[in-house]
Amino acid sequence: QVQLVESGGGLVQPGGSLRLSCAASGFTFSQYYMRWYRQAPGKERGLVAIISPTGSSTNYGDSVKGRFTMSRDNAKNTVALQMNSLRPEDTAVYYCSVVRNAVNYWGQGTQVTVSS
């Protein structure tokens, strides 16, 4: 079955950096778009970034453009989200996601807190 396991979250000061990872299994990873979402307390889950199956194309939400970079390693079935210049408003639970057979699968999420 599809499994997505995020890691790398934590507490960081404003202006700092974190690198999130997501390990995927249970499907042919190299054939699927992968996404990162985030959900802050009291807010809806929103799309942060998406990467094409080969990794040649990425797109980002307006609030993270120029600060976050999504990448993937198809040999290791992993995706990463490098987050730089973090702001308090980036505080959220971050989830990786894949849509397979019209079903959206999620990991358990990893908490990112940006605070001084």
C-alpha positions as CSV (number, residue, x, y, z in Angstrom):
1,Q,0.0,0.0,0.0
2,V,1.0,3.6,-0.5
3,Q,3.1,5.0,2.4
4,L,4.6,8.5,2.8
5,V,6.8,9.3,5.8
6,E,7.9,12.9,6.4
7,S,10.8,13.9,8.5
8,G,13.0,16.9,9.2
9,G,10.6,19.3,10.9
10,G,11.5,21.2,14.1
11,L,11.9,24.6,15.7
12,V,13.9,27.3,13.9
13,Q,14.4,31.0,14.3
14,P,13.1,33.5,11.7
15,G,15.5,33.7,8.8
16,G,16.7,30.1,9.4
17,S,16.5,27.0,7.2
18,L,15.1,23.5,7.4
19,R,15.1,20.6,5.0
20,L,12.1,18.3,5.0
21,S,12.2,14.8,3.5
22,C,9.5,12.4,2.5
23,A,10.1,8.7,1.9
24,A,7.6,7.0,-0.4
25,S,6.8,3.3,-0.9
26,G,4.0,1.2,-2.3
27,F,3.8,2.7,-5.8
28,T,6.1,3.4,-8.8
29,F,7.5,6.6,-7.5
30,S,9.2,7.8,-10.6
31,Q,5.9,7.9,-12.5
32,Y,4.0,10.4,-10.2
33,Y,3.9,14.0,-9.5
34,M,4.6,14.7,-5.8
35,R,3.4,17.6,-3.7
36,W,4.1,19.3,-0.5
37,Y,1.2,20.9,1.4
38,R,1.0,22.7,4.7
39,Q,-1.6,23.4,7.3
40,A,-1.4,26.0,10.0
41,P,-3.7,26.0,13.0
42,G,-7.2,27.1,12.1
43,K,-6.4,27.2,8.4
44,E,-7.1,25.0,5.5
45,R,-4.4,22.8,4.0
46,G,-2.7,24.5,1.2
47,L,-0.4,23.5,-1.7
48,V,3.3,24.6,-1.2
49,A,5.1,22.9,-4.1
50,I,4.7,20.3,-6.8
51,I,7.4,18.4,-8.8
52,S,7.0,16.5,-12.0
53,P,7.8,12.8,-12.2
54,T,11.3,13.4,-13.6
55,G,12.0,16.4,-11.4
56,S,12.5,18.6,-14.4
57,S,9.6,20.9,-13.5
58,T,8.5,22.5,-10.2
59,N,5.9,25.0,-9.2
60,Y,5.5,26.9,-5.9
61,G,2.9,28.8,-4.0
62,D,3.3,32.5,-4.2
63,S,4.2,32.8,-0.5
64,V,7.2,30.5,-0.8
65,K,8.6,31.3,-4.2
66,G,12.3,32.2,-4.1
67,R,12.6,30.7,-0.6
68,F,11.7,27.0,-0.9
69,T,13.0,24.5,-3.3
70,M,11.5,21.1,-4.0
71,S,13.6,18.2,-5.3
72,R,13.3,14.4,-5.7
73,D,15.6,11.4,-5.9
74,N,13.9,8.7,-8.0
75,A,16.6,6.2,-7.1
76,K,15.8,6.5,-3.4
77,N,12.0,7.2,-3.7
78,T,12.3,10.4,-1.8
79,V,11.3,14.1,-2.2
80,A,12.7,17.0,-0.3
81,L,11.7,20.5,0.5
82,Q,14.6,22.9,1.3
83,M,13.2,25.9,3.2
84,N,15.3,29.0,3.5
85,S,14.6,32.5,4.9
86,L,11.9,31.0,7.1
87,R,9.2,33.3,8.5
88,P,6.8,32.9,11.5
89,E,4.0,32.5,9.0
90,D,5.6,29.4,7.6
91,T,4.7,27.7,10.9
92,A,2.6,24.7,10.0
93,V,2.4,20.9,9.7
94,Y,3.9,20.0,6.4
95,Y,2.7,17.0,4.4
96,C,3.8,15.2,1.3
97,S,1.2,13.9,-1.0
98,V,0.6,11.8,-4.1
99,V,-2.5,11.3,-6.1
100,R,-2.8,7.7,-7.4
101,N,-5.9,6.3,-9.1
102,A,-7.8,9.5,-8.1
103,V,-7.0,8.9,-4.4
104,N,-5.0,11.5,-2.6
105,Y,-2.5,9.9,-0.2
106,W,-0.9,11.8,2.7
107,G,1.9,11.2,5.1
108,Q,1.5,11.8,8.9
109,G,3.0,15.3,8.6
110,T,6.0,17.0,10.2
111,Q,5.7,20.1,12.4
112,V,7.7,23.2,11.4
113,T,7.7,26.0,13.9
114,V,9.4,29.3,13.1
115,S,9.8,31.4,16.3
116,S,12.4,33.4,18.2
